[in-house]
Amino acid sequence: MNEIQFKFIAPEDILVILPLMKKISTVKDEDLLKSRIIEMAGQNYKCLGIYDSNNLIGICGLWFLTRHYCGKTVEPDHVIIDDSYQGKGIGKMLFDWIFDFCRENGIEGTELNTYVENTRSHKFYYNLGYEILGYHFLKILD
């Protein structure tokens, strides 16, 4: 493992995240996934690339918004780190980077969602100081 770097991926290069995104996405239609990723890149979204040298080894989407109850926030989304790099402290480095970025840019907090069955992530986020405030509900419209 060389020096790990965190860099935003330019919107015009956003499809570089596709191989990593396919690892966790429930969307199996690749064209649909591509179109959604491209649409996301045009919204209040930035994708942070995690690099070992010039190799993209992970990604973390960041949604920028203002909430009435906590002010300006960043929502980390689809945190994916290549299996061969897991357990090496990169997730902690990533969130330290995100927290520093937020402080430097006047962002008051971060909030995120994680799947109920992903208990490994729950422990990780608790250790970072996150608290559970509620449930995330989804309804797909016909």
Summary of the structure (lengths in Angstrom):
residues: 142
radius of gyration: 15.3
end to end distance: 46.2
largest distance: 47.5
contacts: 325
relative contact order: 0.14
helix: 37%
strand: 28%
